[in-house]
Amino acid sequence: MCRRLDIDIESVFAVETDDKNTLNALGSKSTVSKELDAALIDLGCTVTELLRAKENVGLLKNEVLNVASLYGSALELTGLEFRKVVDDNLNKTLGRFSEPDRSKLEDFDEAFPVDEQLPRHFEIHITQRKSGLSYLKWNGVFIGDPLTDNISKPDGYRFHDVFHMAHAAVLHWSPTFRSLIKQKRKSDPATDRDQDGGRAIVVEEGLTAWLFSYAQGLDNFEGHDGVSFDVLKTIQKFVQGYEVERCPLKLWENAILQGYEVFRKMKENNGGIVVGNRDERSLRYRLIGENNES
């Protein structure tokens, strides 16, 4: 609104954000309400006047000032800080919609010995035998337990470790994958217990199973270039208290879409090679016997 009306937004919100007096009085209609309900009613009425002003630029500018002033009055009565509201909104919006700058993203393994870190690059061979069991092999060694779908109607869940690999490659986090390859951060007992332990594994497995059930209704994200904001916010709640909560939602979206792209190909071919690159924060699929990634 300020851009369209050629108003300096700093003059509209002429605030000292560290001060309890969140906003100065900026318009003729701005009166400090003593009760929050009354303040919200005043704000609502002024927004109505703003909408009614339509093409009258002079009136619009005046009403914008009134809205800003009454918004500040209401905010002050809630006890919230204007600076925190703005910062939280910016972090949420940028974290959801802006492609992350890799150089500024956190590497949770950086301070640990190499043999306790998730591998910078990995290739996991997944094969399915006549029994229907799928097997994982890393550097020529079988890891984890053979898996089936464990459900009456086959749905490919036997390949769900692909999602943990996506978490490891894109988010730099996966207590489940870390456990599979036996590279927990044991040099720091607190990290080993709180971030790489059994509860963290259960959280990741539960999150993966929940998201898989959701994805079944979306053809495993076939043809999708995004993930619902509501789903991403639910994921954020799932991982509260764990280091991965510091990853922006856009990065989660990238991990989910890349993971499901590989999963669809894995399911279609009953196996293949998962190629993870933590430096690129990428996950790719390659057919067994092929040299080039697809």
C-alpha positions as CSV (number, residue, x, y, z in Angstrom):
1,M,0.0,0.0,0.0
2,C,2.8,2.4,0.9
3,R,4.6,1.7,-2.4
4,R,1.5,2.3,-4.4
5,L,0.7,5.5,-2.6
6,D,4.4,6.7,-2.7
7,I,4.5,6.9,1.1
8,D,7.7,6.3,3.0
9,I,6.8,3.3,5.3
10,E,9.3,4.5,7.9
11,S,7.4,7.7,8.3
12,V,4.2,5.7,8.7
13,F,5.7,3.5,11.3
14,A,7.7,6.1,13.1
15,V,8.6,3.9,16.0
16,E,11.2,3.4,18.6
17,T,10.8,-0.4,18.6
18,D,12.7,-0.9,21.8
19,D,10.3,1.4,23.6
20,K,6.9,0.3,25.1
21,N,5.3,3.3,23.3
22,T,5.2,1.4,20.1
23,L,3.9,4.1,17.8
24,N,3.6,7.8,17.8
25,A,0.2,9.4,17.1
26,L,0.2,9.8,13.4
27,G,-3.4,10.7,12.4
28,S,-6.3,12.8,13.5
29,K,-8.4,9.8,14.4
30,S,-5.8,8.0,16.5
31,T,-6.8,7.8,20.1
32,V,-5.1,5.4,22.5
33,S,-7.8,2.9,23.6
34,K,-7.7,1.7,27.2
35,E,-9.0,-1.8,26.4
36,L,-7.8,-4.2,23.7
37,D,-11.3,-4.9,22.4
38,A,-12.0,-1.2,22.0
39,A,-8.6,-0.8,20.3
40,L,-9.4,-3.7,17.8
41,I,-12.8,-2.2,17.0
42,D,-11.2,1.2,16.4
43,L,-8.7,-0.5,14.1
44,G,-11.4,-2.4,12.2
45,C,-13.4,0.8,11.7
46,T,-10.4,2.6,10.3
47,V,-9.5,-0.3,7.9
48,T,-13.1,0.0,6.7
49,E,-12.6,3.7,6.0
50,L,-9.3,2.8,4.2
51,L,-11.2,0.5,1.9
52,R,-13.9,3.1,1.3
53,A,-11.3,5.7,0.3
54,K,-10.7,3.9,-3.0
55,E,-9.1,6.3,-5.6
56,N,-8.9,9.4,-3.3
57,V,-5.1,9.4,-2.9
58,G,-5.1,12.2,-0.3
59,L,-7.7,10.4,1.8
60,L,-6.0,7.0,1.4
61,K,-2.7,8.4,2.7
62,N,-4.5,9.8,5.7
63,E,-6.2,6.5,6.5
64,V,-3.0,4.6,6.1
65,L,-1.5,6.8,8.8
66,N,-4.6,6.2,11.0
67,V,-4.4,2.4,10.5
68,A,-0.7,2.4,11.5
69,S,-1.3,4.4,14.6
70,L,-4.3,2.3,15.8
71,Y,-2.4,-0.9,15.0
72,G,0.4,0.3,17.3
73,S,-2.1,1.1,20.0
74,A,-3.6,-2.4,19.8
75,L,-0.2,-4.0,19.7
76,E,0.9,-2.1,22.8
77,L,-2.1,-3.4,24.7
78,T,-1.1,-7.0,23.8
79,G,2.3,-6.6,25.3
80,L,4.0,-7.7,22.0
81,E,7.0,-5.9,20.7
82,F,6.7,-4.3,17.2
83,R,10.3,-5.4,16.4
84,K,9.6,-9.0,17.2
85,V,6.4,-9.1,15.1
86,V,8.3,-7.7,12.1
87,D,11.3,-10.0,12.6
88,D,9.2,-13.1,13.0
89,N,7.1,-12.3,10.0
90,L,10.2,-11.7,7.8
91,N,11.8,-14.9,9.0
92,K,8.7,-16.9,8.3
93,T,8.1,-15.4,4.9
94,L,11.7,-15.6,3.7
95,G,12.2,-19.1,5.2
96,R,9.1,-20.3,3.4
97,F,9.4,-18.7,-0.1
98,S,13.1,-17.7,-0.6
99,E,15.6,-20.2,-2.0
100,P,18.2,-20.6,0.9
101,D,21.7,-19.3,0.4
102,R,23.7,-22.5,1.0
103,S,26.7,-20.5,2.4
104,K,24.5,-19.3,5.2
105,L,22.8,-22.6,6.1
106,E,24.0,-24.4,9.2
107,D,26.0,-27.6,9.0
108,F,25.2,-29.5,12.2
109,D,28.3,-31.8,11.8
110,E,30.9,-29.0,11.2
111,A,32.3,-29.2,14.7
112,F,32.6,-33.0,14.9
113,P,35.3,-35.5,13.6
114,V,34.9,-36.7,10.1
115,D,34.1,-40.2,11.2
116,E,31.1,-38.9,13.1
117,Q,29.7,-36.7,10.3
118,L,27.1,-37.6,7.8
119,P,29.1,-38.3,4.5
120,R,29.5,-35.4,2.2
121,H,28.7,-37.7,-0.7
122,F,27.1,-41.1,-0.6
123,E,25.7,-43.7,-3.0
124,I,23.3,-46.3,-1.5
125,H,22.4,-49.3,-3.6
126,I,18.8,-50.5,-2.9
127,T,17.9,-53.9,-4.4
128,Q,14.7,-56.0,-4.1
129,R,14.8,-59.8,-4.1
130,K,12.2,-62.3,-5.1
131,S,11.0,-62.5,-1.5
132,G,9.9,-58.9,-1.8
133,L,12.5,-57.7,0.7
134,S,14.5,-54.6,-0.1
135,Y,18.2,-54.4,0.9
136,L,20.5,-51.4,1.4
137,K,24.2,-51.5,0.6
138,W,26.7,-48.8,1.3
139,N,30.4,-49.1,0.2
140,G,29.7,-52.8,-0.5
141,V,28.4,-53.5,3.0
142,F,24.7,-54.2,3.8
143,I,23.3,-51.7,6.3
144,G,20.0,-51.8,8.2
145,D,17.4,-54.6,8.1
146,P,15.6,-55.9,5.0
147,L,12.3,-54.2,4.6
148,T,8.8,-55.0,3.2
149,D,5.9,-52.6,2.8
150,N,4.3,-54.2,6.0
151,I,0.8,-53.5,4.7
152,S,-1.8,-55.6,2.9
153,K,-1.8,-53.3,-0.2
154,P,1.7,-52.7,-1.5
155,D,2.6,-49.0,-1.6
156,G,6.4,-49.0,-1.9
157,Y,7.1,-48.1,1.7
158,R,9.9,-50.7,1.7
159,F,11.9,-48.0,-0.1
160,H,11.1,-45.3,2.5
161,D,14.8,-45.0,3.7
162,V,15.1,-42.8,0.6
163,F,13.4,-40.1,2.6
164,H,15.9,-40.3,5.4
165,M,18.7,-40.0,2.8
166,A,17.0,-36.9,1.5
167,H,17.0,-35.5,5.0
168,A,20.7,-36.2,5.4
169,A,21.7,-34.8,2.0
170,V,19.5,-31.7,1.9
171,L,18.9,-30.8,5.6
172,H,22.2,-32.2,6.9
173,W,20.0,-34.1,9.5
174,S,18.8,-37.6,9.9
175,P,19.2,-39.5,13.2
176,T,17.8,-42.6,11.4
177,F,20.4,-42.5,8.5
178,R,23.1,-41.7,11.0
179,S,22.2,-44.8,13.0
180,L,22.1,-46.9,9.8
181,I,25.7,-46.0,8.9
182,K,26.8,-46.0,12.5
183,Q,28.1,-42.4,12.5
184,K,26.6,-40.9,15.6
185,R,28.3,-37.9,17.2
186,K,29.5,-39.8,20.3
187,S,32.3,-37.4,21.1
188,D,29.7,-35.1,22.6
189,P,27.5,-37.2,25.0
190,A,24.7,-34.6,25.0
191,T,24.5,-34.4,21.2
192,D,24.6,-38.2,21.0
193,R,21.8,-38.5,23.5
194,D,19.5,-35.6,22.5
195,Q,20.0,-35.3,18.8
196,D,21.1,-38.7,17.6
197,G,19.4,-40.9,20.2
198,G,16.3,-43.1,20.1
199,R,13.7,-40.4,20.6
200,A,15.1,-38.4,17.7
201,I,14.9,-41.5,15.5
202,V,11.3,-42.1,16.5
203,V,10.4,-38.4,15.7
204,E,12.0,-38.7,12.2
205,E,10.3,-42.1,11.6
206,G,7.0,-40.8,12.7
207,L,7.3,-37.7,10.6
208,T,8.2,-39.8,7.6
209,A,5.3,-42.2,8.0
210,W,2.8,-39.3,8.5
211,L,4.1,-37.5,5.4
212,F,4.0,-40.7,3.4
213,S,0.3,-41.2,4.2
214,Y,-0.4,-37.7,3.2
215,A,1.6,-38.1,-0.1
216,Q,-0.4,-41.1,-1.2
217,G,-3.3,-38.7,-1.9
218,L,-1.1,-36.6,-4.1
219,D,0.4,-39.4,-6.2
220,N,3.7,-39.1,-4.2
221,F,4.0,-35.5,-5.2
222,E,4.1,-36.4,-8.9
223,G,3.8,-33.2,-10.9
224,H,4.0,-31.0,-7.8
225,D,6.4,-28.2,-7.5
226,G,5.6,-27.2,-3.9
227,V,4.4,-28.5,-0.5
228,S,1.4,-27.1,1.4
229,F,2.3,-24.4,3.9
230,D,0.1,-26.2,6.5
231,V,2.1,-29.4,6.0
232,L,5.4,-27.6,6.4
233,K,4.1,-25.9,9.6
234,T,3.1,-29.3,10.9
235,I,6.6,-30.6,10.2
236,Q,8.0,-27.6,12.1
237,K,6.0,-28.6,15.1
238,F,7.1,-32.3,14.8
239,V,10.8,-31.3,15.1
240,Q,10.6,-28.7,17.8
241,G,13.6,-29.1,20.2
242,Y,15.9,-30.7,17.6
243,E,18.6,-29.0,15.7
244,V,16.8,-29.4,12.4
245,E,14.1,-26.9,13.6
246,R,16.6,-24.2,12.5
247,C,16.3,-25.2,8.9
248,P,14.0,-22.9,6.8
249,L,10.8,-24.3,5.5
250,K,11.9,-23.9,1.9
251,L,14.8,-26.3,2.6
252,W,12.3,-28.8,4.0
253,E,10.2,-28.4,0.8
254,N,13.3,-29.1,-1.3
255,A,14.1,-32.2,0.8
256,I,10.6,-33.6,0.4
257,L,10.3,-33.0,-3.3
258,Q,13.7,-34.4,-4.1
259,G,13.1,-37.4,-1.8
260,Y,9.8,-38.2,-3.5
261,E,11.2,-37.8,-7.0
262,V,13.9,-40.4,-6.1
263,F,11.2,-42.6,-4.4
264,R,9.0,-42.7,-7.4
265,K,11.8,-43.9,-9.6
266,M,12.9,-46.4,-7.0
267,K,9.4,-47.8,-6.8
268,E,9.0,-47.9,-10.6
269,N,12.3,-49.8,-11.0
270,N,12.1,-51.9,-7.8
271,G,15.4,-50.6,-6.7
272,G,18.3,-48.4,-7.8
273,I,21.1,-46.2,-6.5
274,V,20.5,-43.2,-4.3
275,V,23.1,-40.5,-4.8
276,G,23.4,-37.9,-2.1
277,N,25.5,-34.8,-2.1
278,R,25.6,-32.7,1.1
279,D,27.6,-29.9,-0.5
280,E,25.0,-29.4,-3.2
281,R,22.2,-30.4,-0.8
282,S,20.8,-32.7,-3.5
283,L,19.5,-36.2,-3.9
284,R,19.4,-38.0,-7.2
285,Y,18.5,-41.4,-8.6
286,R,20.6,-43.7,-10.8
287,L,19.7,-47.1,-12.3
288,I,22.0,-49.9,-11.2
289,G,24.4,-50.4,-14.1
290,E,24.2,-46.8,-15.4
291,N,27.1,-44.4,-15.1
292,N,25.1,-41.2,-15.4
293,E,22.7,-39.8,-12.8
294,S,19.2,-39.3,-14.0
